[in-house]
Amino acid sequence: MMGLGKNLPNLVTIARMACCPAIFILALDQSLEAKVWAAALFLFAGMSDLWDGYLARKYGWITDTGKLLDPLADKLLLVATFIPFYIISHRGTGVSAIPYWGALPMWVMVLILGREMFVTIFRQWAARREVVIAAGISGKYKAFLQNSFSGGLLLWYPLQDISMTRDLSAWYYRVWIEFHSMWIGLTLALALLFTVYSMFDYLWSYRNLIGVKESD
């Protein structure tokens, strides 16, 4: 039982990883039901990210396996959302455009996915030298902003579909749409800033590992 308890955060992380293929497929489906399910699954995945971290810290169930699995799950979730976002935003329809961004630029994809690939390779390189690199605080902020953007956009798509079939001209709905669109645009911009910052933060934190000496 103790063994199960210690591995419970890892099982939650694995469950989050298992959601990624379904989110990827559902996000690309153009039916309203699929879009709702994609948003719901992403919400579950996001909550599981909080839950596994809470369990690990509260009960001391922090393991080296968990330190590797948790950032890997975050990267899979990132791929499962950003690739569909890129495809959807380039479909050329009004409802597919990302608020304040339009079609997701290729440089955004290169920056975000390139950073994740670089950090993953760096972690594997460090692991071969028996150094486990856990997610740092800047990486957690980056992941939070990326997830805030992804969750907001996954919810945006079904709301746009609903607005085309129902009269949603009430003032409170218009206020919500304005806030929602600003949230999506702002969180993506902040996520990009933390994407760059967190990468350099990792390199600086482990500068001794790569042989970089601090200047006097």
Backbone bond lengths (Angstrom), bond angles and torsions (degrees), N, CA, C in turn:
res aa  C-N    CA-C-N  psi(-1)  N-CA   C-N-CA  omega(-1)  CA-C   N-CA-C  phi
1 M - - - 1.473 - - 1.527 110.72 -
2 M 1.360 114.55 -40.55 1.452 118.80 178.28 1.518 110.95 -62.35
3 G 1.366 114.50 -38.50 1.461 118.39 179.15 1.513 111.18 -63.60
4 L 1.349 116.22 -40.21 1.459 120.23 178.46 1.516 110.65 -64.55
5 G 1.341 115.88 -42.18 1.455 119.77 -179.98 1.509 112.04 -61.23
6 K 1.325 116.39 -44.15 1.462 120.23 -179.21 1.520 111.75 -63.67
7 N 1.334 115.83 -31.55 1.466 120.29 -178.46 1.525 113.37 -93.72
8 L 1.344 117.21 -0.73 1.465 119.86 -178.23 1.533 112.45 -59.24
9 P 1.346 119.38 -44.28 1.472 117.74 176.69 1.522 112.68 -59.05
10 N 1.343 116.57 -36.67 1.466 119.54 179.01 1.524 111.29 -67.27
11 L 1.343 117.01 -36.50 1.465 120.62 177.96 1.531 110.61 -66.03
12 V 1.326 116.07 -38.23 1.468 119.99 176.58 1.528 110.01 -64.22
13 T 1.326 115.84 -41.04 1.466 120.21 178.01 1.522 111.12 -62.93
14 I 1.338 116.41 -42.23 1.467 120.61 178.82 1.526 110.46 -63.71
15 A 1.341 116.86 -37.21 1.468 120.28 176.99 1.528 110.42 -62.81
16 R 1.331 116.44 -37.72 1.468 120.15 176.94 1.523 110.51 -64.27
17 M 1.312 116.43 -40.41 1.462 120.63 178.05 1.523 110.97 -63.84
18 A 1.342 116.05 -36.75 1.467 120.40 -179.13 1.525 111.87 -67.82
19 C 1.329 117.41 -24.57 1.471 120.97 178.87 1.528 112.46 -73.15
20 C 1.320 116.58 -22.16 1.470 120.36 -170.82 1.529 114.00 -60.68
21 P 1.345 119.99 -47.47 1.470 118.21 179.07 1.527 112.99 -60.43
22 A 1.343 116.36 -38.70 1.465 119.85 179.71 1.525 110.97 -65.83
23 I 1.332 116.96 -41.66 1.465 120.37 178.03 1.521 110.43 -62.17
24 F 1.321 116.86 -42.44 1.465 122.27 179.32 1.527 110.60 -57.80
25 I 1.327 116.61 -49.53 1.467 121.54 -176.71 1.527 111.11 -68.64
26 L 1.337 116.51 -45.91 1.460 120.38 -177.47 1.528 111.92 -66.09
27 A 1.332 116.82 -36.53 1.465 119.88 -179.09 1.523 111.85 -63.21
28 L 1.330 116.68 -31.55 1.467 120.76 -179.03 1.524 112.80 -82.34
29 D 1.336 116.42 -17.94 1.460 120.53 178.64 1.529 108.96 -70.95
30 Q 1.316 117.63 138.01 1.463 121.15 -174.85 1.529 113.78 -92.89
31 S 1.331 117.41 3.04 1.462 119.29 178.15 1.526 110.21 -80.62
32 L 1.324 116.26 150.73 1.458 121.19 -179.39 1.527 110.93 -62.19
33 E 1.328 116.89 -41.69 1.457 120.65 -178.67 1.523 111.45 -60.44
34 A 1.325 116.57 -43.09 1.463 120.31 -179.85 1.526 110.82 -64.49
35 K 1.319 116.65 -39.58 1.462 120.17 -179.98 1.525 111.05 -64.99
36 V 1.334 116.19 -39.42 1.465 120.07 177.96 1.526 110.22 -64.93
37 W 1.332 116.85 -43.47 1.460 120.94 179.21 1.522 111.39 -64.67
38 A 1.313 117.10 -38.08 1.467 120.31 177.90 1.526 110.36 -61.44
39 A 1.332 116.35 -44.39 1.463 120.41 178.86 1.524 111.09 -65.03
40 A 1.341 116.89 -41.12 1.464 120.77 -179.45 1.523 111.45 -66.00
41 L 1.326 117.02 -43.27 1.463 120.59 178.38 1.522 111.21 -64.55
42 F 1.321 115.98 -38.20 1.464 118.80 178.45 1.524 110.31 -65.56
43 L 1.327 116.97 -38.71 1.461 120.68 177.22 1.523 110.17 -61.11
44 F 1.337 117.01 -43.75 1.466 121.00 177.24 1.525 110.55 -60.83
45 A 1.332 116.48 -44.36 1.463 120.64 -179.54 1.524 110.83 -63.29
46 G 1.328 116.21 -40.80 1.455 119.84 178.61 1.518 112.41 -65.30
47 M 1.335 117.13 -40.71 1.458 121.02 177.87 1.521 110.87 -66.44
48 S 1.330 116.74 -36.90 1.467 119.94 179.31 1.521 110.88 -65.25
49 D 1.332 116.81 -30.48 1.463 120.53 177.50 1.524 110.26 -64.31
50 L 1.329 116.64 -38.49 1.460 120.78 176.75 1.522 111.03 -71.60
51 W 1.340 116.40 -38.39 1.457 121.33 -174.88 1.521 111.50 -68.53
52 D 1.331 117.63 -46.07 1.464 118.18 -177.42 1.530 111.18 -64.87
53 G 1.333 116.53 -37.17 1.459 119.18 176.70 1.517 112.30 -66.36
54 Y 1.341 116.33 -39.04 1.463 120.96 178.73 1.525 110.88 -63.44
55 L 1.326 116.79 -46.58 1.464 120.65 -179.76 1.522 111.37 -62.56
56 A 1.318 116.08 -43.60 1.464 120.13 -177.88 1.526 111.25 -62.92
57 R 1.324 117.01 -42.03 1.469 119.95 -177.85 1.517 112.00 -76.18
58 K 1.326 117.37 -42.00 1.463 121.00 -174.90 1.524 112.10 -66.61
59 Y 1.328 116.94 -41.98 1.462 120.65 -175.09 1.529 113.29 -105.16
60 G 1.307 117.16 6.55 1.453 119.64 178.52 1.513 113.41 69.89
61 W 1.329 116.56 27.39 1.473 120.78 -178.38 1.533 110.65 -92.58
62 I 1.303 116.11 41.66 1.464 120.77 179.17 1.522 108.94 -86.99
63 T 1.315 117.02 123.44 1.464 122.22 -178.53 1.526 109.89 -126.52
64 D 1.334 115.38 159.21 1.466 119.34 175.90 1.526 110.93 -63.00
65 T 1.351 115.59 -34.75 1.469 119.52 177.34 1.521 110.65 -62.29
66 G 1.326 115.71 -43.10 1.457 119.99 178.51 1.513 112.57 -64.20
67 K 1.343 116.27 -36.69 1.464 120.04 178.70 1.523 111.73 -63.49
68 L 1.327 116.26 -28.99 1.464 120.33 178.36 1.528 112.05 -87.15
69 L 1.361 116.06 -39.29 1.464 120.21 -176.42 1.527 112.50 -69.51
70 D 1.328 116.93 -39.59 1.466 119.93 -174.09 1.532 112.27 -61.46
71 P 1.334 119.65 -51.31 1.472 117.98 177.04 1.522 113.04 -66.32
72 L 1.348 117.38 -29.26 1.464 119.70 176.94 1.524 110.45 -65.75
73 A 1.339 116.40 -41.51 1.467 120.59 177.58 1.526 110.83 -62.92
74 D 1.330 116.32 -39.43 1.468 120.03 177.51 1.524 111.17 -61.27
75 K 1.329 116.31 -39.60 1.466 120.48 -179.10 1.527 111.42 -69.59
76 L 1.329 116.44 -39.39 1.466 119.73 177.62 1.525 110.62 -63.84
77 L 1.328 116.07 -40.87 1.463 120.16 178.73 1.529 110.52 -65.60
78 L 1.322 115.78 -35.95 1.462 120.19 177.05 1.525 111.15 -62.93
79 V 1.321 116.58 -46.59 1.468 121.38 179.02 1.525 110.51 -63.66
80 A 1.350 115.96 -39.66 1.463 121.22 -177.32 1.519 112.92 -67.12
81 T 1.324 117.49 -15.17 1.466 120.50 179.54 1.529 112.57 -111.09
82 F 1.320 117.50 -45.08 1.466 119.02 -172.98 1.525 113.06 -70.81
83 I 1.316 118.07 -35.19 1.470 118.60 176.75 1.532 110.60 -64.98
84 P 1.353 119.41 -47.37 1.470 118.48 173.30 1.531 113.11 -59.36
85 F 1.340 117.46 -38.71 1.470 119.50 178.44 1.524 110.89 -59.09
86 Y 1.315 116.16 -42.52 1.463 120.05 -179.64 1.530 110.26 -63.44
87 I 1.331 116.08 -45.80 1.468 120.52 -179.07 1.527 110.81 -64.50
88 I 1.331 116.32 -47.19 1.467 120.91 -177.85 1.527 111.16 -62.88
89 S 1.331 116.22 -44.59 1.468 119.62 -175.34 1.526 112.80 -68.11
90 H 1.338 116.87 -15.61 1.468 120.38 178.22 1.532 112.41 -100.63
91 R 1.332 117.14 12.75 1.462 119.75 177.81 1.521 111.61 -74.57
92 G 1.321 117.53 -19.58 1.458 120.48 174.27 1.510 115.27 88.82
93 T 1.331 118.43 6.82 1.466 120.92 177.21 1.521 109.49 -97.95
94 G 1.333 115.71 155.31 1.453 120.01 -177.57 1.515 113.78 -61.52
95 V 1.344 117.24 -38.87 1.459 120.29 -176.66 1.519 111.97 -74.81
96 S 1.331 118.01 -13.92 1.465 120.28 -178.34 1.520 112.59 -89.60
97 A 1.332 117.34 -12.60 1.462 120.67 -178.20 1.524 110.87 -70.37
98 I 1.323 115.96 144.60 1.457 121.69 177.58 1.528 108.29 -86.20
99 P 1.342 118.00 127.57 1.466 120.23 -178.27 1.528 112.47 -52.54
100 Y 1.315 115.88 131.47 1.467 125.37 179.10 1.531 113.73 69.21
101 W 1.317 118.04 -5.16 1.457 121.15 -179.23 1.522 113.03 -121.47
102 G 1.320 116.72 -26.40 1.462 120.06 -175.39 1.515 110.30 71.16
103 A 1.328 117.01 -129.42 1.461 121.08 175.13 1.529 108.79 -76.50
104 L 1.320 115.97 133.88 1.463 120.42 -177.97 1.529 109.78 -62.13
105 P 1.342 118.37 120.45 1.466 120.45 -176.93 1.531 112.14 -66.28
106 M 1.319 116.19 148.49 1.456 120.94 178.49 1.526 111.24 -62.54
107 W 1.338 117.24 -34.88 1.466 118.81 -178.51 1.523 111.40 -64.47
108 V 1.332 117.16 -29.83 1.460 120.30 175.93 1.526 109.98 -65.94
109 M 1.321 116.41 -44.16 1.461 120.80 178.40 1.526 110.96 -62.14
110 V 1.324 116.19 -44.78 1.468 120.60 -179.20 1.525 110.45 -62.92
111 L 1.322 116.94 -42.99 1.460 121.08 -178.80 1.525 111.42 -65.12
112 I 1.330 116.55 -49.23 1.459 120.13 -175.30 1.525 111.53 -70.94
113 L 1.320 117.51 -51.16 1.462 119.96 -177.93 1.528 111.16 -71.86
114 G 1.336 117.27 -33.94 1.457 120.28 177.39 1.511 111.75 -64.14
115 R 1.322 116.26 -40.46 1.463 120.08 177.53 1.516 110.82 -62.30
116 E 1.343 117.23 -44.28 1.459 120.42 -179.38 1.528 111.09 -63.83
117 M 1.316 116.56 -40.00 1.463 120.19 178.30 1.527 110.77 -64.32
118 F 1.320 115.94 -42.64 1.460 120.29 -179.82 1.524 111.00 -62.53
119 V 1.334 117.14 -47.33 1.463 120.78 -178.07 1.525 110.64 -65.82
120 T 1.338 117.64 -37.46 1.463 120.68 177.98 1.523 110.64 -62.51
121 I 1.323 116.99 -45.96 1.469 120.75 178.32 1.525 110.33 -63.52
122 F 1.325 116.49 -39.92 1.462 120.88 179.03 1.525 110.69 -63.43
123 R 1.344 117.12 -40.26 1.461 120.73 178.17 1.531 110.99 -64.11
124 Q 1.319 116.97 -43.24 1.458 120.34 179.16 1.527 110.58 -64.48
125 W 1.306 116.38 -39.68 1.461 121.13 177.89 1.523 110.57 -62.73
126 A 1.346 115.93 -42.04 1.463 120.33 178.78 1.526 111.29 -68.29
127 A 1.343 117.10 -37.82 1.465 120.82 -179.29 1.521 111.27 -62.01
128 R 1.317 117.20 -34.77 1.464 120.41 177.11 1.516 111.70 -65.91
129 R 1.311 116.44 -19.08 1.457 121.86 176.16 1.521 110.67 -102.27
130 E 1.340 115.49 18.49 1.467 124.16 175.94 1.528 111.97 61.92
131 V 1.321 115.35 34.94 1.464 121.30 174.99 1.521 108.00 -118.56
132 V 1.327 116.75 118.62 1.462 121.85 179.24 1.523 108.67 -94.83
133 I 1.310 116.32 118.68 1.465 121.48 -179.78 1.523 108.84 -99.47
134 A 1.316 115.44 106.60 1.466 120.41 177.83 1.526 109.40 -83.94
135 A 1.313 115.19 166.53 1.468 119.84 177.91 1.522 109.89 -65.41
136 G 1.325 116.97 126.97 1.455 121.73 178.65 1.518 111.21 -85.78
137 I 1.331 115.91 173.60 1.463 119.95 -176.68 1.525 111.31 -64.63
138 S 1.338 117.46 -37.61 1.468 119.29 178.65 1.524 110.74 -66.60
139 G 1.339 116.50 -35.54 1.459 120.41 176.52 1.514 112.01 -67.06
140 K 1.336 115.90 -34.57 1.466 119.63 178.29 1.530 110.88 -68.72
141 Y 1.327 116.77 -40.12 1.467 119.82 175.96 1.528 110.30 -62.66
142 K 1.326 115.09 -42.06 1.464 120.06 178.59 1.519 110.75 -60.26
143 A 1.346 116.20 -46.06 1.464 120.71 179.90 1.528 110.97 -64.11
144 F 1.339 116.89 -39.56 1.468 120.35 178.98 1.525 110.97 -61.79
145 L 1.323 116.82 -44.02 1.464 120.72 -179.58 1.522 111.39 -67.86
146 Q 1.328 116.56 -40.74 1.464 119.69 177.46 1.521 110.85 -63.39
147 N 1.334 116.43 -42.89 1.463 119.82 179.48 1.523 111.37 -68.18
148 S 1.328 117.02 -35.12 1.467 120.13 177.27 1.522 110.33 -63.72
149 F 1.331 115.80 -41.88 1.461 120.01 176.51 1.522 110.85 -64.67
150 S 1.331 116.95 -48.43 1.465 120.87 -176.69 1.518 111.57 -63.26
151 G 1.337 116.43 -44.70 1.455 119.55 178.73 1.518 112.02 -63.23
152 G 1.337 115.79 -41.54 1.459 119.53 178.40 1.514 112.51 -63.43
153 L 1.336 116.66 -40.34 1.466 119.51 -178.38 1.526 111.75 -73.52
154 L 1.336 116.95 -37.56 1.469 119.48 177.63 1.524 111.09 -63.99
155 L 1.325 116.99 -32.01 1.466 120.41 175.83 1.528 111.11 -78.36
156 W 1.322 116.80 -29.69 1.464 122.27 -179.75 1.523 111.49 -62.14
157 Y 1.323 116.87 -41.05 1.464 120.51 -175.84 1.532 113.28 -60.77
158 P 1.343 120.10 -51.41 1.471 117.77 178.59 1.525 112.89 -66.45
159 L 1.334 117.34 -32.28 1.462 119.07 177.84 1.523 111.20 -64.63
160 Q 1.324 116.62 -36.33 1.463 120.13 177.25 1.530 110.76 -66.38
161 D 1.328 116.45 -39.33 1.464 120.02 177.09 1.523 111.07 -62.90
162 I 1.332 115.80 -43.08 1.463 120.23 -179.28 1.527 110.72 -65.07
163 S 1.331 116.94 -38.63 1.466 120.47 -178.18 1.522 112.38 -65.36
164 M 1.339 116.93 -20.42 1.466 120.29 -179.99 1.522 112.32 -82.87
165 T 1.327 117.04 -14.70 1.463 120.29 -177.10 1.527 112.90 -114.99
166 R 1.325 116.99 -10.42 1.458 119.99 -178.61 1.527 109.88 -130.85
167 D 1.330 114.67 156.89 1.460 120.47 177.68 1.526 108.69 -83.51
168 L 1.312 115.80 104.56 1.464 121.33 -178.97 1.529 109.47 -118.92
169 S 1.314 114.51 50.90 1.467 120.10 -176.14 1.524 113.14 -91.26
170 A 1.337 117.59 1.04 1.462 120.18 -179.82 1.533 110.25 -60.70
171 W 1.329 115.80 149.79 1.469 120.49 -174.39 1.516 112.20 -60.69
172 Y 1.354 116.61 -39.08 1.464 118.80 -177.07 1.526 111.35 -68.04
173 Y 1.332 116.87 -30.64 1.463 118.58 176.59 1.526 109.84 -70.55
174 R 1.328 117.00 -40.64 1.462 120.02 179.17 1.525 111.14 -63.67
175 V 1.350 116.04 -38.43 1.469 120.13 177.07 1.524 110.32 -63.54
176 W 1.341 115.28 -43.36 1.462 119.13 179.80 1.525 111.41 -63.04
177 I 1.320 116.83 -43.91 1.465 120.43 -179.69 1.525 110.67 -61.18
178 E 1.326 116.66 -41.27 1.468 120.10 179.16 1.529 110.68 -64.43
179 F 1.341 115.81 -45.17 1.470 119.68 178.18 1.520 110.79 -63.73
180 H 1.319 115.95 -44.47 1.463 121.71 -177.91 1.529 110.56 -60.69
181 S 1.319 116.78 -45.59 1.461 120.17 -179.04 1.529 111.25 -65.78
182 M 1.336 117.27 -39.38 1.461 120.27 177.69 1.523 110.85 -66.05
183 W 1.325 116.71 -37.42 1.466 121.52 178.16 1.524 110.61 -60.69
184 I 1.317 116.34 -45.29 1.465 120.74 -179.50 1.529 110.78 -63.07
185 G 1.321 116.30 -48.71 1.457 119.89 -178.82 1.516 113.09 -63.30
186 L 1.336 117.01 -41.62 1.463 121.31 -177.10 1.522 112.00 -72.05
187 T 1.334 117.43 -43.69 1.466 119.20 -178.09 1.522 111.69 -65.14
188 L 1.324 118.07 -33.11 1.466 119.34 176.50 1.525 110.24 -66.96
189 A 1.329 117.29 -42.92 1.466 120.47 179.09 1.526 111.16 -61.62
190 L 1.335 116.79 -44.79 1.462 120.42 179.20 1.524 111.47 -67.62
191 A 1.331 116.36 -36.87 1.466 119.99 178.11 1.524 111.00 -61.49
192 L 1.324 116.78 -37.82 1.463 120.56 178.29 1.524 110.92 -65.35
193 L 1.330 117.02 -41.01 1.458 120.40 178.33 1.523 111.08 -62.37
194 F 1.333 116.73 -45.03 1.462 120.28 -179.18 1.523 111.91 -74.19
195 T 1.318 117.44 -22.33 1.462 120.12 174.45 1.524 110.05 -61.90
196 V 1.321 116.04 -46.24 1.468 120.81 179.27 1.524 110.71 -70.97
197 Y 1.337 116.35 -46.57 1.463 120.36 -176.94 1.525 111.82 -61.58
198 S 1.330 117.13 -44.93 1.463 120.12 -176.53 1.523 111.76 -65.87
199 M 1.330 117.39 -33.08 1.463 119.54 178.74 1.529 110.66 -64.82
200 F 1.323 116.71 -46.02 1.461 119.58 178.45 1.528 111.33 -69.57
201 D 1.332 116.41 -29.61 1.459 120.45 176.51 1.529 110.58 -64.53
202 Y 1.344 116.93 -42.34 1.460 120.82 176.22 1.524 110.71 -60.44
203 L 1.313 116.39 -47.80 1.462 120.60 -177.63 1.524 111.17 -62.55
204 W 1.326 116.48 -40.37 1.458 119.44 180.00 1.526 111.18 -70.68
205 S 1.326 117.72 -38.75 1.463 121.56 -179.48 1.522 111.66 -64.32
206 Y 1.324 116.21 -32.00 1.469 120.79 -178.41 1.529 111.04 -114.23
207 R 1.330 114.96 34.27 1.466 119.33 -178.50 1.529 112.21 -63.80
208 N 1.355 116.83 -30.92 1.464 119.25 178.32 1.521 111.23 -65.87
209 L 1.336 115.81 -30.71 1.460 120.34 -179.73 1.517 111.44 -68.38
210 I 1.322 116.26 -33.85 1.467 119.61 -178.24 1.529 112.07 -99.27
211 G 1.338 115.27 6.45 1.460 119.00 172.75 1.504 115.08 82.36
212 V 1.337 117.48 19.77 1.463 120.59 177.58 1.518 108.53 -93.18
213 K 1.314 117.13 124.17 1.455 121.76 -178.45 1.522 110.29 -97.08
214 E 1.319 114.91 142.10 1.467 120.00 178.73 1.519 109.34 -74.35
215 S 1.316 116.79 131.20 1.461 120.74 -179.09 1.517 110.72 -73.94
216 D 1.321 115.79 152.60 1.467 120.50 -179.56 1.528 110.93 -72.95
